[in-house]
């Protein structure tokens, strides 16, 4: 499923989306200039969201996040699209925000 999440991010950003939000156990949300919409056929669990995060963040950031500290960093998604990544645990639920850098 993490591969599906990565494919969803790739497709959304290629289609001009401004970002994607993931919360474990909830449908992903795609943010566009016209608003937002959820993706009905995807419902990632916490393991899948963590797996996606591990593909883009350092082990130091993973450790900080597991300790309850929010993390923010820039990443080149697939070496081409600059994104700002924010991740935090809210009541032990993982939330990840991916935003396109302009």
MODELLER restraints for C-alpha pairs under 7 A, 6 or more apart:
rsr = mdl.restraints
at = mdl.atoms
rsr.add(forms.Gaussian(group=physical.xy_distance, feature=features.Distance(at['CA:1:A'], at['CA:48:A']), mean=6.14, stdev=0.5))
rsr.add(forms.Gaussian(group=physical.xy_distance, feature=features.Distance(at['CA:2:A'], at['CA:48:A']), mean=5.09, stdev=0.5))
rsr.add(forms.Gaussian(group=physical.xy_distance, feature=features.Distance(at['CA:2:A'], at['CA:49:A']), mean=6.74, stdev=0.5))
rsr.add(forms.Gaussian(group=physical.xy_distance, feature=features.Distance(at['CA:2:A'], at['CA:51:A']), mean=5.96, stdev=0.5))
rsr.add(forms.Gaussian(group=physical.xy_distance, feature=features.Distance(at['CA:2:A'], at['CA:52:A']), mean=5.29, stdev=0.5))
rsr.add(forms.Gaussian(group=physical.xy_distance, feature=features.Distance(at['CA:6:A'], at['CA:52:A']), mean=6.80, stdev=0.5))
rsr.add(forms.Gaussian(group=physical.xy_distance, feature=features.Distance(at['CA:9:A'], at['CA:20:A']), mean=6.78, stdev=0.5))
rsr.add(forms.Gaussian(group=physical.xy_distance, feature=features.Distance(at['CA:17:A'], at['CA:30:A']), mean=6.79, stdev=0.5))
rsr.add(forms.Gaussian(group=physical.xy_distance, feature=features.Distance(at['CA:17:A'], at['CA:31:A']), mean=5.85, stdev=0.5))
rsr.add(forms.Gaussian(group=physical.xy_distance, feature=features.Distance(at['CA:17:A'], at['CA:32:A']), mean=4.70, stdev=0.5))
rsr.add(forms.Gaussian(group=physical.xy_distance, feature=features.Distance(at['CA:18:A'], at['CA:31:A']), mean=5.48, stdev=0.5))
rsr.add(forms.Gaussian(group=physical.xy_distance, feature=features.Distance(at['CA:18:A'], at['CA:32:A']), mean=5.19, stdev=0.5))
rsr.add(forms.Gaussian(group=physical.xy_distance, feature=features.Distance(at['CA:18:A'], at['CA:33:A']), mean=6.99, stdev=0.5))
rsr.add(forms.Gaussian(group=physical.xy_distance, feature=features.Distance(at['CA:18:A'], at['CA:99:A']), mean=5.85, stdev=0.5))
rsr.add(forms.Gaussian(group=physical.xy_distance, feature=features.Distance(at['CA:18:A'], at['CA:100:A']), mean=5.29, stdev=0.5))
rsr.add(forms.Gaussian(group=physical.xy_distance, feature=features.Distance(at['CA:19:A'], at['CA:30:A']), mean=6.01, stdev=0.5))
rsr.add(forms.Gaussian(group=physical.xy_distance, feature=features.Distance(at['CA:19:A'], at['CA:31:A']), mean=5.08, stdev=0.5))
rsr.add(forms.Gaussian(group=physical.xy_distance, feature=features.Distance(at['CA:19:A'], at['CA:98:A']), mean=5.26, stdev=0.5))
rsr.add(forms.Gaussian(group=physical.xy_distance, feature=features.Distance(at['CA:19:A'], at['CA:99:A']), mean=4.19, stdev=0.5))
rsr.add(forms.Gaussian(group=physical.xy_distance, feature=features.Distance(at['CA:19:A'], at['CA:100:A']), mean=5.73, stdev=0.5))
rsr.add(forms.Gaussian(group=physical.xy_distance, feature=features.Distance(at['CA:20:A'], at['CA:28:A']), mean=6.88, stdev=0.5))
rsr.add(forms.Gaussian(group=physical.xy_distance, feature=features.Distance(at['CA:20:A'], at['CA:29:A']), mean=5.57, stdev=0.5))
rsr.add(forms.Gaussian(group=physical.xy_distance, feature=features.Distance(at['CA:20:A'], at['CA:30:A']), mean=4.55, stdev=0.5))
rsr.add(forms.Gaussian(group=physical.xy_distance, feature=features.Distance(at['CA:20:A'], at['CA:31:A']), mean=5.92, stdev=0.5))
rsr.add(forms.Gaussian(group=physical.xy_distance, feature=features.Distance(at['CA:20:A'], at['CA:97:A']), mean=6.08, stdev=0.5))
rsr.add(forms.Gaussian(group=physical.xy_distance, feature=features.Distance(at['CA:20:A'], at['CA:98:A']), mean=5.24, stdev=0.5))
rsr.add(forms.Gaussian(group=physical.xy_distance, feature=features.Distance(at['CA:20:A'], at['CA:99:A']), mean=6.67, stdev=0.5))
rsr.add(forms.Gaussian(group=physical.xy_distance, feature=features.Distance(at['CA:21:A'], at['CA:28:A']), mean=5.65, stdev=0.5))
rsr.add(forms.Gaussian(group=physical.xy_distance, feature=features.Distance(at['CA:21:A'], at['CA:29:A']), mean=5.08, stdev=0.5))
rsr.add(forms.Gaussian(group=physical.xy_distance, feature=features.Distance(at['CA:21:A'], at['CA:30:A']), mean=6.57, stdev=0.5))
rsr.add(forms.Gaussian(group=physical.xy_distance, feature=features.Distance(at['CA:21:A'], at['CA:96:A']), mean=5.72, stdev=0.5))
rsr.add(forms.Gaussian(group=physical.xy_distance, feature=features.Distance(at['CA:21:A'], at['CA:97:A']), mean=4.58, stdev=0.5))
rsr.add(forms.Gaussian(group=physical.xy_distance, feature=features.Distance(at['CA:21:A'], at['CA:98:A']), mean=6.27, stdev=0.5))
rsr.add(forms.Gaussian(group=physical.xy_distance, feature=features.Distance(at['CA:22:A'], at['CA:28:A']), mean=4.87, stdev=0.5))
rsr.add(forms.Gaussian(group=physical.xy_distance, feature=features.Distance(at['CA:22:A'], at['CA:29:A']), mean=6.75, stdev=0.5))
rsr.add(forms.Gaussian(group=physical.xy_distance, feature=features.Distance(at['CA:22:A'], at['CA:95:A']), mean=5.73, stdev=0.5))
rsr.add(forms.Gaussian(group=physical.xy_distance, feature=features.Distance(at['CA:22:A'], at['CA:96:A']), mean=5.05, stdev=0.5))
rsr.add(forms.Gaussian(group=physical.xy_distance, feature=features.Distance(at['CA:22:A'], at['CA:97:A']), mean=6.49, stdev=0.5))
rsr.add(forms.Gaussian(group=physical.xy_distance, feature=features.Distance(at['CA:23:A'], at['CA:94:A']), mean=5.82, stdev=0.5))
rsr.add(forms.Gaussian(group=physical.xy_distance, feature=features.Distance(at['CA:23:A'], at['CA:95:A']), mean=4.49, stdev=0.5))
rsr.add(forms.Gaussian(group=physical.xy_distance, feature=features.Distance(at['CA:23:A'], at['CA:96:A']), mean=6.41, stdev=0.5))
rsr.add(forms.Gaussian(group=physical.xy_distance, feature=features.Distance(at['CA:24:A'], at['CA:44:A']), mean=5.79, stdev=0.5))
rsr.add(forms.Gaussian(group=physical.xy_distance, feature=features.Distance(at['CA:24:A'], at['CA:45:A']), mean=4.77, stdev=0.5))
rsr.add(forms.Gaussian(group=physical.xy_distance, feature=features.Distance(at['CA:24:A'], at['CA:46:A']), mean=4.55, stdev=0.5))
rsr.add(forms.Gaussian(group=physical.xy_distance, feature=features.Distance(at['CA:24:A'], at['CA:49:A']), mean=6.45, stdev=0.5))
rsr.add(forms.Gaussian(group=physical.xy_distance, feature=features.Distance(at['CA:24:A'], at['CA:93:A']), mean=6.44, stdev=0.5))
rsr.add(forms.Gaussian(group=physical.xy_distance, feature=features.Distance(at['CA:24:A'], at['CA:94:A']), mean=5.79, stdev=0.5))
rsr.add(forms.Gaussian(group=physical.xy_distance, feature=features.Distance(at['CA:24:A'], at['CA:95:A']), mean=6.80, stdev=0.5))
rsr.add(forms.Gaussian(group=physical.xy_distance, feature=features.Distance(at['CA:25:A'], at['CA:43:A']), mean=5.95, stdev=0.5))
rsr.add(forms.Gaussian(group=physical.xy_distance, feature=features.Distance(at['CA:25:A'], at['CA:44:A']), mean=5.65, stdev=0.5))
rsr.add(forms.Gaussian(group=physical.xy_distance, feature=features.Distance(at['CA:25:A'], at['CA:45:A']), mean=4.91, stdev=0.5))
rsr.add(forms.Gaussian(group=physical.xy_distance, feature=features.Distance(at['CA:25:A'], at['CA:46:A']), mean=6.83, stdev=0.5))
rsr.add(forms.Gaussian(group=physical.xy_distance, feature=features.Distance(at['CA:26:A'], at['CA:43:A']), mean=5.63, stdev=0.5))
rsr.add(forms.Gaussian(group=physical.xy_distance, feature=features.Distance(at['CA:26:A'], at['CA:44:A']), mean=6.79, stdev=0.5))
rsr.add(forms.Gaussian(group=physical.xy_distance, feature=features.Distance(at['CA:27:A'], at['CA:38:A']), mean=5.96, stdev=0.5))
rsr.add(forms.Gaussian(group=physical.xy_distance, feature=features.Distance(at['CA:27:A'], at['CA:39:A']), mean=5.80, stdev=0.5))
rsr.add(forms.Gaussian(group=physical.xy_distance, feature=features.Distance(at['CA:27:A'], at['CA:40:A']), mean=6.39, stdev=0.5))
rsr.add(forms.Gaussian(group=physical.xy_distance, feature=features.Distance(at['CA:27:A'], at['CA:42:A']), mean=5.90, stdev=0.5))
rsr.add(forms.Gaussian(group=physical.xy_distance, feature=features.Distance(at['CA:27:A'], at['CA:43:A']), mean=4.95, stdev=0.5))
rsr.add(forms.Gaussian(group=physical.xy_distance, feature=features.Distance(at['CA:28:A'], at['CA:38:A']), mean=5.59, stdev=0.5))
rsr.add(forms.Gaussian(group=physical.xy_distance, feature=features.Distance(at['CA:28:A'], at['CA:39:A']), mean=5.59, stdev=0.5))
rsr.add(forms.Gaussian(group=physical.xy_distance, feature=features.Distance(at['CA:29:A'], at['CA:36:A']), mean=6.57, stdev=0.5))
rsr.add(forms.Gaussian(group=physical.xy_distance, feature=features.Distance(at['CA:29:A'], at['CA:37:A']), mean=5.57, stdev=0.5))
rsr.add(forms.Gaussian(group=physical.xy_distance, feature=features.Distance(at['CA:29:A'], at['CA:38:A']), mean=4.26, stdev=0.5))
rsr.add(forms.Gaussian(group=physical.xy_distance, feature=features.Distance(at['CA:29:A'], at['CA:39:A']), mean=6.26, stdev=0.5))
rsr.add(forms.Gaussian(group=physical.xy_distance, feature=features.Distance(at['CA:30:A'], at['CA:36:A']), mean=5.50, stdev=0.5))
rsr.add(forms.Gaussian(group=physical.xy_distance, feature=features.Distance(at['CA:30:A'], at['CA:37:A']), mean=5.50, stdev=0.5))
rsr.add(forms.Gaussian(group=physical.xy_distance, feature=features.Distance(at['CA:30:A'], at['CA:38:A']), mean=6.14, stdev=0.5))
rsr.add(forms.Gaussian(group=physical.xy_distance, feature=features.Distance(at['CA:31:A'], at['CA:37:A']), mean=6.83, stdev=0.5))
rsr.add(forms.Gaussian(group=physical.xy_distance, feature=features.Distance(at['CA:46:A'], at['CA:94:A']), mean=6.60, stdev=0.5))
rsr.add(forms.Gaussian(group=physical.xy_distance, feature=features.Distance(at['CA:56:A'], at['CA:75:A']), mean=6.90, stdev=0.5))
rsr.add(forms.Gaussian(group=physical.xy_distance, feature=features.Distance(at['CA:61:A'], at['CA:71:A']), mean=6.44, stdev=0.5))
rsr.add(forms.Gaussian(group=physical.xy_distance, feature=features.Distance(at['CA:65:A'], at['CA:71:A']), mean=6.30, stdev=0.5))
rsr.add(forms.Gaussian(group=physical.xy_distance, feature=features.Distance(at['CA:65:A'], at['CA:88:A']), mean=6.42, stdev=0.5))
rsr.add(forms.Gaussian(group=physical.xy_distance, feature=features.Distance(at['CA:68:A'], at['CA:89:A']), mean=6.18, stdev=0.5))
rsr.add(forms.Gaussian(group=physical.xy_distance, feature=features.Distance(at['CA:69:A'], at['CA:88:A']), mean=6.80, stdev=0.5))
rsr.add(forms.Gaussian(group=physical.xy_distance, feature=features.Distance(at['CA:70:A'], at['CA:87:A']), mean=5.72, stdev=0.5))
rsr.add(forms.Gaussian(group=physical.xy_distance, feature=features.Distance(at['CA:70:A'], at['CA:88:A']), mean=4.42, stdev=0.5))
rsr.add(forms.Gaussian(group=physical.xy_distance, feature=features.Distance(at['CA:71:A'], at['CA:86:A']), mean=5.69, stdev=0.5))
rsr.add(forms.Gaussian(group=physical.xy_distance, feature=features.Distance(at['CA:71:A'], at['CA:87:A']), mean=5.40, stdev=0.5))
rsr.add(forms.Gaussian(group=physical.xy_distance, feature=features.Distance(at['CA:71:A'], at['CA:88:A']), mean=6.56, stdev=0.5))
rsr.add(forms.Gaussian(group=physical.xy_distance, feature=features.Distance(at['CA:72:A'], at['CA:85:A']), mean=5.50, stdev=0.5))
rsr.add(forms.Gaussian(group=physical.xy_distance, feature=features.Distance(at['CA:72:A'], at['CA:86:A']), mean=4.41, stdev=0.5))
rsr.add(forms.Gaussian(group=physical.xy_distance, feature=features.Distance(at['CA:72:A'], at['CA:87:A']), mean=6.60, stdev=0.5))
rsr.add(forms.Gaussian(group=physical.xy_distance, feature=features.Distance(at['CA:73:A'], at['CA:84:A']), mean=5.84, stdev=0.5))
rsr.add(forms.Gaussian(group=physical.xy_distance, feature=features.Distance(at['CA:73:A'], at['CA:85:A']), mean=5.38, stdev=0.5))
rsr.add(forms.Gaussian(group=physical.xy_distance, feature=features.Distance(at['CA:73:A'], at['CA:86:A']), mean=6.76, stdev=0.5))
rsr.add(forms.Gaussian(group=physical.xy_distance, feature=features.Distance(at['CA:74:A'], at['CA:83:A']), mean=5.73, stdev=0.5))
rsr.add(forms.Gaussian(group=physical.xy_distance, feature=features.Distance(at['CA:74:A'], at['CA:84:A']), mean=4.54, stdev=0.5))
rsr.add(forms.Gaussian(group=physical.xy_distance, feature=features.Distance(at['CA:74:A'], at['CA:85:A']), mean=6.04, stdev=0.5))
rsr.add(forms.Gaussian(group=physical.xy_distance, feature=features.Distance(at['CA:75:A'], at['CA:82:A']), mean=5.82, stdev=0.5))
rsr.add(forms.Gaussian(group=physical.xy_distance, feature=features.Distance(at['CA:75:A'], at['CA:83:A']), mean=5.38, stdev=0.5))
rsr.add(forms.Gaussian(group=physical.xy_distance, feature=features.Distance(at['CA:75:A'], at['CA:84:A']), mean=6.37, stdev=0.5))
rsr.add(forms.Gaussian(group=physical.xy_distance, feature=features.Distance(at['CA:76:A'], at['CA:82:A']), mean=4.49, stdev=0.5))
rsr.add(forms.Gaussian(group=physical.xy_distance, feature=features.Distance(at['CA:76:A'], at['CA:83:A']), mean=6.18, stdev=0.5))
rsr.add(forms.Gaussian(group=physical.xy_distance, feature=features.Distance(at['CA:77:A'], at['CA:83:A']), mean=6.60, stdev=0.5))
rsr.add(forms.Gaussian(group=physical.xy_distance, feature=features.Distance(at['CA:82:A'], at['CA:100:A']), mean=6.05, stdev=0.5))
rsr.add(forms.Gaussian(group=physical.xy_distance, feature=features.Distance(at['CA:82:A'], at['CA:101:A']), mean=5.28, stdev=0.5))
rsr.add(forms.Gaussian(group=physical.xy_distance, feature=features.Distance(at['CA:83:A'], at['CA:98:A']), mean=6.25, stdev=0.5))
rsr.add(forms.Gaussian(group=physical.xy_distance, feature=features.Distance(at['CA:83:A'], at['CA:99:A']), mean=5.23, stdev=0.5))
rsr.add(forms.Gaussian(group=physical.xy_distance, feature=features.Distance(at['CA:83:A'], at['CA:100:A']), mean=4.41, stdev=0.5))
rsr.add(forms.Gaussian(group=physical.xy_distance, feature=features.Distance(at['CA:83:A'], at['CA:101:A']), mean=5.05, stdev=0.5))
rsr.add(forms.Gaussian(group=physical.xy_distance, feature=features.Distance(at['CA:84:A'], at['CA:98:A']), mean=5.77, stdev=0.5))
rsr.add(forms.Gaussian(group=physical.xy_distance, feature=features.Distance(at['CA:84:A'], at['CA:99:A']), mean=5.08, stdev=0.5))
rsr.add(forms.Gaussian(group=physical.xy_distance, feature=features.Distance(at['CA:84:A'], at['CA:100:A']), mean=6.36, stdev=0.5))
rsr.add(forms.Gaussian(group=physical.xy_distance, feature=features.Distance(at['CA:84:A'], at['CA:101:A']), mean=6.33, stdev=0.5))
rsr.add(forms.Gaussian(group=physical.xy_distance, feature=features.Distance(at['CA:85:A'], at['CA:97:A']), mean=5.72, stdev=0.5))
rsr.add(forms.Gaussian(group=physical.xy_distance, feature=features.Distance(at['CA:85:A'], at['CA:98:A']), mean=4.74, stdev=0.5))
rsr.add(forms.Gaussian(group=physical.xy_distance, feature=features.Distance(at['CA:85:A'], at['CA:99:A']), mean=6.54, stdev=0.5))
rsr.add(forms.Gaussian(group=physical.xy_distance, feature=features.Distance(at['CA:86:A'], at['CA:96:A']), mean=5.74, stdev=0.5))
rsr.add(forms.Gaussian(group=physical.xy_distance, feature=features.Distance(at['CA:86:A'], at['CA:97:A']), mean=5.06, stdev=0.5))
rsr.add(forms.Gaussian(group=physical.xy_distance, feature=features.Distance(at['CA:86:A'], at['CA:98:A']), mean=6.60, stdev=0.5))
rsr.add(forms.Gaussian(group=physical.xy_distance, feature=features.Distance(at['CA:87:A'], at['CA:95:A']), mean=5.65, stdev=0.5))
rsr.add(forms.Gaussian(group=physical.xy_distance, feature=features.Distance(at['CA:87:A'], at['CA:96:A']), mean=4.42, stdev=0.5))
rsr.add(forms.Gaussian(group=physical.xy_distance, feature=features.Distance(at['CA:87:A'], at['CA:97:A']), mean=6.32, stdev=0.5))
rsr.add(forms.Gaussian(group=physical.xy_distance, feature=features.Distance(at['CA:88:A'], at['CA:94:A']), mean=5.96, stdev=0.5))
rsr.add(forms.Gaussian(group=physical.xy_distance, feature=features.Distance(at['CA:88:A'], at['CA:95:A']), mean=5.50, stdev=0.5))
rsr.add(forms.Gaussian(group=physical.xy_distance, feature=features.Distance(at['CA:88:A'], at['CA:96:A']), mean=6.72, stdev=0.5))
rsr.add(forms.Gaussian(group=physical.xy_distance, feature=features.Distance(at['CA:89:A'], at['CA:95:A']), mean=6.17, stdev=0.5))
